[in-house]
Amino acid sequence: MSNEKTWKPATQLVHGATMRSQFGETSEAMYLTQGFVYDSSESAEARFKGDEPGFIYSRYANPTVDVFEKRMCALEGAEDARATASGMAAISAALLCSVKAGDHVVAARALFGSCRWVVETLMPKYGIESTLVDGRDMAQWEAAVRPNTKLFFLESPTNPTLEVVDIAAVAKIADGIGARVVVDNVFATPLQQKPLELGAHVVVYSATKHIDGQGRCLGGIILSDKKWIDENLHDFFRHTGPSLSPFNAWTLLKGLETLPLRVKQQTDSALRIADHLAAHPKVSRVIYPGRADHPQAEIIARQMSGGSTLVCFETKGGKPGAFAFQNALEIVRISNNLGDAKSLITHPATTTHKNLTEDARADLGISPGTVRLSVGLEDAGDLIADLDRALSKV
Ligand SMILES: *Cc1c(COP(=O)(O)O)cnc(C)c1O
């Protein structure tokens, strides 16, 4: 459409990149097909040669997946994208396709567990070395740089303690040495933080989280400039097959339509809950990027336009206190997912971060009483009443 480029996100996410079939359906068509047929042998030949536009095989590209990728590009302000079957498929492809044997990666240590495994365990198997740093400390990023450093990788805000990394400052160091910056932007969502505008080169999402937002399917996406995707991801995707299923692409497209409404409501409720918990006698500490007492409030004001839908806090009474609290919740459910319409709570020390040593957890600010709350779409007053009732058991 002619003025699509001027649309605000709420409009883009409902109409962007629409590709109607000859039937003029209202809702996006779901092309559940593996392959495509050709009118003639000549047409098949031309399509394989790249002389004729069109689809060949859904491992390469599929119309429903294509609409999802294009709509995400418009939202992110990216030239091109590749959707994947899960967030980890997106992140591992983005990292592995950025380096080769002999290269060195610097990553912020506060990473989603599987990302840390890719950097610390998988990459070294293929001769790619890595150094983990405290992402908040620019001197550590600088000190970690080696002549063969090709890639910086970070997540901000981080899981679960919602630390923030200054993306523009990291990108400046990377540009100085010609390295690329990959940002896992799951916690901020594409609505509250724009890593490409801050100088990052590649943005990755687990679409499983806010983009679906209703707990239905896994998905992921890598967004960057067209040249990098053509040169680094194109062949990898065709030949290794991390492709997103058209069914899940369709589900994610339905999620995108309501993403701005959901993220706004969940963020408003998260702030209200964080403020309430900060004054609660059974809570020793609250970390929320939307509060003025966040240790990095100044960076947040520069790089985020919202405080996220997650609240991290510490219940008194250590692990027994946290367990008694979680077990007494009636509306909020115990689950390690996030960004869902349902409020979900997790105890990182015994679940998502159980593989770290006690010292490594302490370094990340995870104590035995720490819990991470993903705020859902329920009435905020009901959620506060549920949290209060459960905290009385601590
Ligand atoms: C969930 C998550 C991932 C992994 O995504 P999957 O869709 O579960 O594979 C990666 N990074 C962050 C920050 C996440 O929250």
The ligand as an ORCA input file, in Angstrom:
! r2SCAN-3c Opt
* xyz 0 1
  C      12.504    -17.656     25.828
  C      13.751    -16.922     25.510
  C      14.648    -17.427     24.549
  C      14.417    -18.735     23.834
  O      13.272    -18.756     23.064
  P      12.461    -20.116     22.675
  O      11.360    -19.611     21.818
  O      12.008    -20.715     23.963
  O      13.405    -21.000     21.961
  C      15.776    -16.687     24.299
  N      16.037    -15.522     24.931
  C      15.199    -15.018     25.861
  C      15.551    -13.739     26.535
  C      14.033    -15.693     26.174
  O      13.216    -15.188     27.112
*
